Structures are given as structure tokens and as C-alpha cells.
């Protein structure tokens, strides 16, 4: 799809499974299993989705999220029921006439491995940046958290990747809301984790917001459906309400990073005047 100056598309880096109770928190299983049927181990199937936005006139090639990446094997891959057979981001870039070396900007919503696991990959000379010419944009608070995590967060980070990025000249630390590129802003969020940032692409009379882990799937459009992973669930609820209201007002598109069947949607106003699901959007 096109939003303003940007040609936008998404690709699934991988499919993976996590515990349904963790994904939906206090929501009872009989409610969430209608949307996401669990397997015999109570796991629900999710996508690690990446977005590519291209401004050909301006020379900007933006990747949002790097997915789980390639370096998974053994028990971790089995535990996640990891499936990377879909091809990932490279076929999408090729269809757009691009390569990883053409990417100018990588926006990381945060640094958990299901969003930033593809920062680095194995090369002929060892570990190397997967997007070697791209400036990587990360919230400063997220960067500091990754280097001083709590016991809850520690398993979710790959410090060797961050060390590689930190030694390069390609790291850009952001503080809060920011205008990043022409018609691209970063919306700061705190409910899921410290230093979450949501990229928003603006077009005439509309916008597209990459919802990250604030609204990971279409089922999480309901403000009270909050993952157990979130460090400040009440803050998540309030931030979701703002995001939904803004999308409704601007006929905006909300894009879901973890939804395996619905990349994005638009909203409508329900009988009580509240934002509600209107239609799925393919990107």
C-alpha cells in the first residue's frame, strides 16, 4: 500500500509459538482461544513480522523490526516451534528491487529478540550487521535496559548483537517522541517495556502506525486485553486508548507485528462512539 511518499509492505520473518496465558494475561482462555486456538502445550501461533517502507524520491529505505533472525537451533527453536520457511524479508526486498545493502534506516520498536533478533547474522568473517549501511534507531531507555536488564528481561536480549551495533557508527539513540524522517514520527510508549517506540508514517488525511507490542495482534485491540509480558499493564491500556482514538480520527491504519493472519486494520465508531474493528488491511 501507499501512505504519502512511502510504498509500504510487510513480510513474515518467522512463525513461532508462545504460551497463550502469557500472551493474553488475565483474559480467560475461553475468550482468547476463539481468536487464537492453542496447541496441546497451550501455545498460540504468532508471526514475527517486518515492515519495509520506501521513499524512492527521497532515497529512504526503512525497515521496521528485524524479526527473530537466523541464529536459532536446538531447544530454543523447539520450544518456540520456530518456522522460518516463509523466506523472510529478503524476497520482499527483492520484489521491490532492493537488497539489504540498500536499507538506509532500521527502526527497532525495542530490543527483545522477537523484534531485534535479526540485527546481526553470521558472515564469512564472523558476526556482522544484517543491514550494514543502515542507521539503527533505538530509544535510549530501551538501549540502557538491554545493558542492565532485570531478571524478568534478561533472557530476552542478545548482548553480542548490541555490542556489534554499539561499536559501529550506525546507532542512533532517541529520547521520547521524535520526528525521524520526512513524514515519519516515533511515538514513545512505556506500558509494554521501557523505551518502546511506535513508528508512524503520515500521508494526506491518514497515517499508518506500527503497533509493536502495544497492540501485537488484532485481538489486542480491546483495551483490556493486555499481555502478561507488559511491565505496566494499566499504562498499556491508556496508551492503547490514545492510539485507537487517533486512528479513528484520521482513518488511520494499525499494523500488527505479531498477528499471523491479519497484517493491519482500520477502525470504525461503534454504537457507543468508541473505536472498534472495521476491516482488515493487506500490506
N, C-alpha and C positions, 0 to 999 in steps of 0.2 A: 504494500500500500504506500501511498504518498502522503506525507504530512509536511506541508510547506515546502521547503527546499530539500527535504530528505526523502529518499527512497528507502523504505524500511521493510525488512523481512526477518524471520526468525528461523532457527534451526535447533533441533534437539541434540545436545551433545551426548546425552545418555539417558536411559531409563533406569530407575533404581527404586528400592522399596524401603520404607521406614515404618516403625510402629504406628498404627492408627491412633492409639491413645495419645502418643506424643504429638502427632500432627494436629489433633483436634482438641486437646486439653480436656476441659470439663464438659464438653459436649458429649452426651450419651452415645454409645455405639449404635443403638437403633436409629438415631438421627443421621449420623455421618455415613453409615455403611450403605445407605441408599444412594449416596453420591459417589462413594469410593469403597467398593466391596473389598474387604480384606482377604488375604490368603490364610492358609492354615496356621500361620505363625503370627496372625493379627497385623500383618504388614499391608500398607496401601501402596499402590504404584504411583510414582511421581516422575516428572521429567526434570532434567537439568537443561533448561532452555537458554539459548544465547540470542541476542538481537544484533543485527547489523544495520546501521543507518549510514547512507551515502549521500553526501552533498557534492555532486560532481563538479558543479561550477565553482564551489569554494575550496575543493580539494580536501574535504574532510571524509575520512572513512572511520566510522565509530563502531566499536564492538562493546556491547554491554553484557557483562558476565562472561566468564570463560568456562563455566561448567565444572564437571568433576575431573576432567583431564584424563590422560592416558595411563598414569602410573598407579594402577590398581591390580592386585593379584591376590591369590590365596584367600585367607579367611575374611579380610575386609570386603573383597569383591563378592564372596559368597553371602556374607551377612546382608549386603545391600541388594542381592540378586541383580547385580550390575549387568546392563546390556548396552554395549556401545556399537552395535552392528548397524545403526542407522546412518553412520557416516560423519555426523557431527558438523562442524562449522565449515570445513574445507570445501565440500561440494557446494554449499550455499555461496561462499565467496567466489568459487569458480563460475557459477551461473551468473554472477554479477560482474564477471570479467576481472576478478581481483584475486590477490594472493595475501597470505598473512603479512608479507613484507610491505604491502600497500596500506595496512591499517595505521592510521595516524593517532588514534586515541582509543584507549581501553578504559571503560568506566566500570569500577568494581563497587557494587552496592555495599558489600562488606567482605570480610576475608575468610569466612567459613569455607571449608573445602568443596562444598557442593556449588559454590558460586565462584571460587577463586582457584579451584584445583587445576585449572588449565593455564595458569600464569606461566608455568615452565614445562619443558618437556626434555626428554633425553635426546641429545645430539651426538654427533661424531666425537666431539671433544668433551662430552660430559653434559651436565645440566645446562640448559640455555633458555632464554626467554622465548616464549612461544610466539610473541608478536614483537620482533626485535627492534622495530623502529617506532613503536607506539608509545606515546606518553600515557602513563597509567595514573588514573585519578582515584584517590582514596581519601576518605575523611581522616583527618589527623587522629581523632579519638579512636577510630577503628584500627589504625596502624599501631597506636600505643597499646590498645587492648591485646592485639595479637602478640605483642612482645612482652606482655605482663598479664597473661590470662589467669582467670580463676580456675579452680578445679573443674567447674562446670564447662568452661570453654576450651580448656587446653587440648582435648582430643580433636578439636575442630579446625586446627591450624597446621600449616606446613611451613615451619620456620625457615627451612632451607630455601624455599621459593622466595620468601620475603627478603632473606639475606641477599640473594641474587639480584632482586629488584632494587633493594636499597643501595647496592654497590654501583648500580647503573646510574645514568643521568636521566632516567625516564620516569622517575617517581615524582608525582605532584600531589602534595598533601593539601586538602581543602578543609576550611573551617566553616561549617554550617551551610546554610543556603548560599548558592553561588550561581552566577551566570557564567557558564563554562565555555560555550562556543556560540556562534550565531544561532539564535532560536533554540538553544539548549540550556536548560537550567537544572540545577541539582536541588532537590527538596530534602532537607535533613529530617531524620526520623530517629526516635530513641526507644520505641516500645519493644521491638524485637531484640535489638542489641545496641550498645553504644556506637554511635557513628554510622548508622545506616544512612544511605543516600539513595534517592529515587530519581533517576534521570527523567526529564520531561521534555518532549520535543513539541515545539509550537508551530502551528500552521494558522492560516487565516480562519478565524472563528472556531478553532478546535485545538486539541492537543492530544498527545499520546504519552501516558505515564507508565513507566516500567515499575511494577509494584513490588518487586523483590519479595522479601519475606514479610512485608507488612500485610499484603494480600496474596499469599502464594498460589491459591487456586480460586476458581470461581465459587466454590463452596464457602470460602472465607470472606466473600462479600458481606455476609451477615456480620454486623459489628461484634456480636458476642462470640462468634466462632474464632477463638484465639488458640494458637498452638501452645503446647506446654513448654516449648523451647523459649518462648518470649520472656525476657527478663522483667519487663514492666507491662503486664497484660492490660491493666486499666489504661495506660498510656497508649497502647496499641489500639484499643477501642476508640479512643478520642481521635487519634491520628487517622484511623480509617474513616470516621465520620466526615472529617475535613476533606479527605481525598475523594470520597464519594460525592459530596456536595459540589466540589469543584468540577468533577467530571460531568455531573448532571447539568450544571450551569453552562458549561462550554461544549456540550455534546462531545465530550472527550472520550478517548479510548483508554481502557485499562488493560494492560498486558500482564499476563501471569507467567512467572518464571518456572513454576513447578507443576502446572496443570498439563497432564499428558494428552488431553483431548480438546481443550479449548485455549488457544493461544491468547485470546483477548475478547473483550466485550464492550458494548455500550449500555448505558443505563436509561431508565425511564422514571417518571414520578409515579408512585403508587397512589392508592386511594387516600392515604393519609398524608400525601405530599412528601414522602420520603424516597430517597434513591432506591431503585430496585433493578434487577437484571432486565434488560430489554432484548438484546440479541447478541449472538456470538459473532466475532470478527476474525477473519482469517488473515494472518500476516506471516 
